[in-house]
Amino acid sequence: MTDIPTFDTIKLACSDNVAKITLNRPERLNSMPPAMADDIRAALDWMGVLGARALLITGEGRGFCSGADLAGDRSATAVGGGANSRKALRNHYNPMLLALANLDIPVVTAVNGPAAGVGCSFALSGDFAIAGKSAYFLQAFVNIGLVPDGGSSWLLPRLVGLPRATQMMMLGEKISAEQAADWGLIYKAVEDDALMAEAEALAKRLASGPTVALGTMRKVLRGGLTQSYADTLDAEAMGQYLAGNSADAAEGIAAFLQKRKTEFKGK
């Protein structure tokens, strides 16, 4: 059995083909210093080793992620700290977010409390975001004289349109979980005490699905946001080639013909 590594700022576990990353700085509402971004990036490299077919991300305690850890990085808040912020984004946060986007398994985020700043971007970077009703989403940057990062400027207009993305970024107001669900910003809002059960059930459902097809969907969906219609048609054809050659596709067709339940193995 593979020994799961330990990290300073997160917890990593895996059960029933579902990997779980828990942000683990509850005393600071799981604010994210560069070291946490690095830990997440390193944990993502273990998905294949652990045999994970879905990933669930949440936060320890009463918050998902309250943003970058400004209090722990005085250089980022000082006059002229822009160079340090740019370096942290390019060397730590951005590589982690790109690695998350490029995973070949589905990602569920369980948002348990504040998701602010880069924590908001991170919470919305999965395929399904489920939030407890006490949670909220906040593009806090304008409130401290900064601009959104963590991919928000790309992500938000595609999720909720330019007017609402502009509202979130320029007004810096909290968006409740229920409002986020109403906007289509997240998958759903649920009662706080049902959050983890709902998120885990969804992650397990995805982990029992046709993993090659699901991973290919992630890539084709994201590519389609910037590609032409013709390029997307071609990407779908290539995706169908890859998924069609998988053992799960053969199982799916056999189960359909035999009128029985599919038993996908993730291969």
BELZI-V755855 format. One record per pair of residues at least 6 apart in sequence whose ideal C-beta (glycine too) atoms are under 6 Angstrom apart, sorted by the first residue. I is the first residue (numbers start at 1). J is the second residue. D is the distance in Angstrom with one decimal. If there is no record, write none. Layout:
I,J,D
I,J,D
This chain:
2,49,5.9
4,12,5.6
7,39,4.2
9,25,5.9
9,35,5.8
9,36,4.0
9,39,4.9
10,21,5.6
10,23,5.7
10,24,5.3
10,39,4.8
11,22,4.3
11,24,5.1
12,21,5.8
12,43,4.8
13,20,4.7
14,50,4.2
14,52,5.7
16,204,6.0
17,53,4.2
17,207,4.2
18,54,5.1
18,56,5.9
18,203,4.7
18,204,5.8
18,207,4.9
19,47,5.8
19,50,5.6
19,52,3.7
19,55,4.9
20,56,4.7
21,43,5.5
21,57,4.9
22,58,5.7
22,60,5.3
23,30,3.9
23,59,4.4
23,65,5.7
24,60,4.8
26,60,4.5
26,61,3.0
29,63,3.4
29,66,3.8
30,59,4.3
30,63,5.4
30,65,4.7
31,66,4.8
31,67,5.9
31,69,4.2
32,65,5.6
32,68,5.6
32,118,5.9
33,69,4.0
33,72,5.3
34,88,5.1
34,92,3.8
37,92,4.3
37,93,4.8
37,96,4.4
38,92,5.8
40,96,5.1
41,95,5.9
41,96,4.2
41,99,5.3
44,99,4.9
52,105,6.0
53,105,5.7
53,207,4.1
53,211,4.8
53,266,4.6
54,105,5.6
54,106,5.0
54,203,4.6
54,206,4.2
54,207,3.9
55,105,5.9
55,107,4.8
56,108,5.0
56,199,5.9
56,203,4.3
57,109,4.8
58,110,4.0
58,112,5.9
59,65,5.8
59,112,5.6
62,113,4.9
63,113,3.9
63,114,4.8
64,111,4.6
64,112,5.5
64,113,5.5
64,115,4.5
64,119,6.0
64,123,5.7
65,115,6.0
65,119,2.8
65,122,5.9
66,114,5.2
66,116,5.1
66,119,5.9
67,116,4.6
67,117,2.7
67,118,5.6
67,119,5.1
68,117,5.8
68,118,5.1
70,76,5.9
70,77,5.3
75,81,5.5
75,84,4.6
76,84,5.1
76,85,5.2
89,149,5.7
97,151,5.5
100,125,5.5
104,215,3.4
105,215,5.9
106,127,5.0
106,206,4.3
106,214,5.3
107,126,3.7
107,127,5.2
108,126,5.8
108,128,4.7
108,199,5.5
108,202,5.4
108,203,4.7
109,123,5.0
109,126,4.2
109,129,4.7
110,130,5.6
110,195,5.6
110,199,3.7
111,123,5.0
111,131,4.0
111,135,4.6
112,132,5.4
112,195,5.9
113,135,5.5
115,123,4.0
115,137,5.1
116,138,4.1
116,140,4.8
117,140,4.8
118,150,4.0
120,137,4.9
120,138,6.0
121,150,2.9
121,151,5.3
121,152,4.7
123,129,5.7
124,155,5.8
128,187,4.4
129,186,4.0
129,187,5.5
130,187,5.6
130,188,5.6
130,198,5.6
130,199,5.0
131,177,3.8
131,186,5.5
131,189,5.2
132,192,3.9
132,195,4.2
133,177,5.2
133,189,5.4
133,191,6.0
134,192,5.3
135,177,4.4
136,174,4.4
136,176,5.4
137,175,4.5
137,180,5.4
138,174,5.0
139,148,5.5
139,168,4.5
139,169,4.9
140,172,5.9
141,147,5.7
141,148,5.0
142,170,6.0
142,172,4.2
143,172,4.5
148,169,5.2
156,165,3.7
157,165,4.4
158,225,5.8
159,185,5.4
160,183,4.9
160,185,5.3
177,189,3.9
178,189,4.8
180,186,4.6
181,188,5.5
181,189,4.3
190,198,5.1
209,264,5.8
210,248,3.9
210,264,4.9
211,266,3.8
212,243,5.3
212,246,4.1
213,243,4.2
216,239,4.2
216,242,5.6
216,243,5.4
220,235,5.0
220,236,6.0
220,239,5.0
223,235,5.4
224,232,4.4
243,249,5.7
247,267,4.4
248,264,4.6
251,262,5.9
252,262,5.4
255,262,4.2
